[in-house]
Amino acid sequence: MDKAPTKSVKTQLHSRNRHRTGYDFLQLAQTSPELASFVFENQYGNLAVDFADPIAVKTLNKALLLHFYKLIYWDLPEGYLCPPVPGRVDYIHYLADLLADDNQGNIPQSKRIRVLDIGIGANAIYPIVGHGEYGWSFVGSDIDVTAIKLATLIAQSNPSLKDALQCRSQHDSEAIFKNIIKPNEYYALSLCNPPFYASMQEADANNALKIKNLAKSSQLQTATVRNFSGQDNELWCKGGEREFISKMIMESYDYQNQCLWFTSLVAKKETLTILTKRLNNIGAADVKIITMAQGQKISRMIAWSFIKKSDRHQFLINHRMV
């Protein structure tokens, strides 16, 4: 593997996303040697990995995290959701823009910015990236006890994260913020990558189409393998993302003075109409929809605040975040 990397700017990614110029596989393999065995020269003469192979995907994303975010340890057991790092980084950068708009155009960069990650998963991707890019501190929640243990292990195994991430188990599968946000706790942001699908059948159908579009071997096209893996609770829930985020909206009302911005990723454009309506009905002071893209995949972030624009900078000041 001695071919020079091909650089092409991924203009759809956020302007501050360090992955806009693609992957330097030679450099990444120096940081994480196990990646080398998955890299090959594709039909266009460029270095690549097989994105239909979950092991290759995990190894690539592990290399990205070790290289760019200076981790000592990161791993996932088989079957847990492996995050595509560039897209997750975009979410963090757009959140930073959201805060800058309430902080006289300046992105606050310190542990004083406290962020709540709903559904941290076993990968702990958002705390890793958010702390690595901006120095923020995180509380991560999840209903999966094993995911909490694994995310805690990642935090405890990396000195840079040890004091920047606290993991909490959500023991009530019907609750989101309840039991997690404690009295007299204040957050600049909450974020969430919700289970998008309404059933396992829907998730499997979408996965089959994705594998087919990757034009891989017939074995992979017919298999139930998921290239980015994922546990059931990471992929689907009753009612899909619409009902999950709707529940989040209703529950956020009870914590409206403890979090400046509530946010979530939204996969389906048609979901936005009903979410916006529910936010207007519940009395949100501000609602923003931000479009993000990675390759052919389009996603959105919906953000809402119960605090008026004129009062949001003061919220940051009052709670010693800036």
C-alpha angles and dihedrals in degrees: 000000000000101000116125113247119258112232121209121161114238095215093184091069121086113280091244095048106120090208095064091105095055129241126323095207094183092056094042092051090054089058094040110023093187088072093067094076091058097050120096139161110261130212091276093055094253129124113255146151129232103263090193090064110085092202092053090047092050092047092050094049091045089054091050092052095046093046104041102028097039096235122169094199136022128151143146132208117239114283099024119120113272110206122227096233101210093056093047090050089054091057090054093049093050089050088053089053089051091055093043089058088059094042103059092273095305123119108229108231116188144083088267088079102085119199129190115215110201107205099011091181125200091292099062088205100156096051089047093051098035093051093041094051102036109007094246123158123230145205111201125198132190139164090221108088092198091053090053091051092049094046089049090051090053091050094047093046095056118063092206091059101035096093096028102063132055119179124209129187117231103217095182110072090198095055131079112174097010112099090014106065105061127206113280092016118129130194133193090206145005119202134187140183096199128202099271103197130075095214142009088250091059091048092050092048091052091047092050090053091048093051090048091051090053086063095222131153120309089247091062093041092059098036125094090231115135113212092213093032119210141182119251094257090050093055110034146013136171108292093011124233093332094063095037094053091041088057089048090052093051093047094045089067089071091056099038094126095047100057126047097202130016113199142175139176114248120200101186119061092208090060091067096070096061093040092052090049092052091049091052090048093051093051105253110177094213135014124188130185117198123188118218130183139192114182108310093340116101121193135166138217119216116200130183137179132188090203119089119245091246091057102042098086089051089053089059091047095045092053094044095245093130 
